[in-house]
């Protein structure tokens, strides 16, 4: 695993989503997209905690949840790696995006935006972020 792995993660401190949950979702997405491949070594809890200025227990909680889900596996003496069973099926990737889109849909309704405006904005953002 490249040394820059910790830089793949970013935390939104103002988010209502707990930090450990943000880490879990990011690892799921990186694994599903193939950016993290089965067997890739994950940075240590300490490395991520230092890089992102987090409490190590927060990172440890995220890793434990990912291990229980089968996304990560613990290798004795080597730390955490992406599990061989980590899925990269397109349906799984789309499912990972659903919670984000659901939150955006709630915000769009609260702002009383029509679906065409929202879809147009989303299409524009997709094009801008290539």
Helices and strands as residue ranges (DSSP letters): G 3-8, H 19-32, H 45-52, H 56-69, E 72-75, E 79-82, H 90-110, H 115-128
